[in-house]
Amino acid sequence: MNAFNYFMPTRMVYGQGVVREAGKDLALGRKALIVTGKSSARLSGALDDVLAVLPGEYVIFDQVENNPSVETVEAGGRLAREEGCDYVIAIGGGSPLDAAKVMAVLAVNDLPVLELYTTQWEKRALPIVAIPTTAGTGSEVTQYAVLTLEEEETKKGLRGPDLFPHTAYLDPKYTESLPLHVTVDTAVDALSHLVESYLSNRATRASDFVALQGIALWGTAIPALRQGSLTLENRDALLLASSLGGIAIAQTGTALVHALGYSLTYYDGFPHGRANGICMKAYLEYTKSVAPERVETVLELLGLESVAAFGELMDELFKDYAGKLQLSPEKIEHYVSKAMLTNNVKNSLGSPSAEELTKILSDSII
């Protein structure tokens, strides 16, 4: 019997129309900082739904870019302080949700962002409402926020118990406006969370239960992802799988796929989910050598016969990018050296060495 802690304080409200049905309960205070990207909140209809029922005052910060920067979250935190906001509503994919979490901290703690990585902030972050418009990061149910740090040339996560959103409203209709390539990228991101959690050395029976349910649910959408045509039912499955992935990694963290994927995003411009997907076949091959039964369970739940079949699925989903990743031995060495500094690698089964990460990344070149 293994002992463990399990903490997931976010209230999840799931279903079609949940934001409008929330009405005045959507508000957690007097004045909201509404954080979005430049377009997704509007295109999805989520912002209109929020503004239709939100009581009280609000101010909108809609400048969050993909892979949010230190400068962006500082600007949002400053706006929250100047406007006297007392809670945050985050609408969008992982970037707006993660940025909003850091803004919620900076709204009440006037600190340089980099200090948040080394020092626990004094005042509790403003309460957060999270409304995802992608089925990928699961950020609506985690205590993590990932920013792009130019000083360190990477993406890097920070964490704190008050970064868990107070409430998450999940409506699959908000993902219908996504382009297909974004749907695929974010879906593979969700899968990487589920798989890495299950294959983590921090996994527990509770996190396994969540991760396995999510993997099985994700697997039901494989035919639609292959065809490039998703129904609302498919999107419902992917959104719930994404949130289950978030709940799972909130307990275990992610593993070496993320450690390698961050460099593919920062240096080579690959979207986060795609960067993870590129590395996953070789990751499963490696992990099969140290935990074969767990890898077989993942494949079985996905309805795939082998790791090779998993690789074929990733190749099919990302077929438009074949041949676009070219890494020199020097680049691979650099990416591996950065990955070895992360906790993600330490979370990985088998305690992989730099040599093993080099093989994984070398085998992942497409």
Steps between C-alpha positions, in 0.01 A plus 500: 500500500647836400422823685420815306347847513227611262397864468266637233306798636357633172124483458423366152175592326469298181250503213352704220386847599655493847634856487165661425331271750745616767359853477605721788684207663768545236628799698741441788524865596415855411722561197653245265819503298397301191808345341491370141709459190447716196219299339403159640277627781294699252494245218390222734213703643634459853566870553150594381351246739700639790409861428133408456463384859788654696384740770720782620796670339774356285802594293630290211864413440511332156868508412613153606713340231582133445764402756443808719795717593610661823417844357143397420417366844661803663279728289190305597588501868562873486162558335327295770662711773423830328136404439444358849396156373426244769469185288604367161307332218728312259358404159695310236756229453792423724679827433225737624420268792864474609561872453187584699625295793822699517310826461283394794817474709651826375173687562566476874877441511710769334795272423720433198366193324829310525481522880183293490711202391721515808293670771153419625289812454359651818141584407263240365423539129164642397235230448477374144218384275636288213313446174701288254441534126742220405517137608868481578679639802259424782623822660149565630558231766872532580724702729749564218569797274755480220672809361768558238819621667730668251778515761507121520397435138220265595147461621485452875221428743436646840256359750303591811184371667321828434556458125228238496199684355209540737253385233537356151213523251543244222284512189609294196322739261778753565745270319294479180652815350856365520687429176569130453875531556441672836247235597757230423791679669306560819351151503848347485607730782218358712605146410858573602379614842297185551776267386783677682299501822433127475866434417632726776694375799272724706186321383257373764192283485286816505688675219507175301122471523457849354769459234370164378145631472632791297711285269202273426277802433764656273520176308134526400585809294785342301287417192370856484849644544626278219216614273545864591129543570377522858146503631400678817498157666865451401586843633317422822716189546821693431411786733423267789815298425699825507364594841568151631855542373526824693370334817752217453807721452390720789592197710802364312646771279610426144799300382782510248279561196432851630865554588604432140192660346566838659817544291321394182247775569745770607769449236315335211156656529302179532168541683515341843273204433673421172841519667382248757348274236825492306679351802234260625570190288866489600400579860267200503772280351736605778238460773402157369847382599441595864122471542367276221164424665419869538582579140289204386209633706526840328501339156210272585284790620578689180412197289850483352693177452853625556726797559561498126125542445507793744777656294298451184210683664722796588646499148151507354379780726810709422552393138519859378817550704702201379859600438466839669703417810872492436729480801878492489689291758597826668138609529397164641777519758387851597134401533588195706724700733212740567256214554727331752469805727123459534282318750315351202786260436518413869130409486563249220506126561841342471702810595601568138855611431617768260597224259148356511344844445736550206374178344136597562544838334711362215237233430229768500629707209234514228 
